[in-house]
């Protein structure tokens, strides 16, 4: 058993990947939209789906990286 694991606490790879995803999303501005404009803003459902898909793909990539996969 790793002696540092007891001191630092163990974290699941999924938790580490989630933190990594959050860090990347915030620092790169992933999903940022422009300032809301006046009037009708069509296509918001599609944009929300695209945003969710992008986050899921980013999470998958982060999890694969944490697990040592390419």
N, C-alpha and C positions, 0 to 999 in steps of 0.2 A: 504494500500500500504506500502511496506517495505521502511523505511526511507533511508536505505543504497543504495537501488536500484537507487535513484536519484543521489546520490553522485558518485557511481561507474559506473553508466551506466548499462543498462540491456543487457544481452547477451542471445542469443538463445541457447537452449540445444544442437543444432546441432553444433554450433560454439565451445562450450565448449568440446563436444565430439571429434571434429576434433583436437583441441589443445591437448587434452589428448592422442589421437591416435599418434600424431606427437611426443609427449614427450616419450611415451612408445617405439615407433619405433626407435627413436634416441638412447635412453639410453640402450635399449636391443640389438641394432645392427640388428634389424629385417630387413631382405632383403639385408644385406651386402653380397657381393660376394667376392670371393677370388681375388687375383691380376690377371689381365688378362694375359693369356699366349700367347705364339707365336703359330701361326698356326690356323687351323680351329677349331672353338668353336661351335660344333653342339648343337642343342636343345635350342637355346636361346628363341624361341617363347614360348615354353612350360614353361621355367623358368619365362618369363615375365608374362605369364598368372597366374602361381602359385603365383608370387609376388603380383599381383593385387588382386587375390582372398584372399590372406592372409591379405592384407591391408583392404579390404572390410569387412572381418570377424572381424578384430580388431576394425574397426570403429563401426560396429554394436554392438559389445560387449561394447564399450565405451559409445555409445548412450544409450543402455539399462541401464548401470550403472548410468549415469547422470539422466535418467528418473526414477530411483528407481526400475527398474525391475531386475529380476535375470537372 
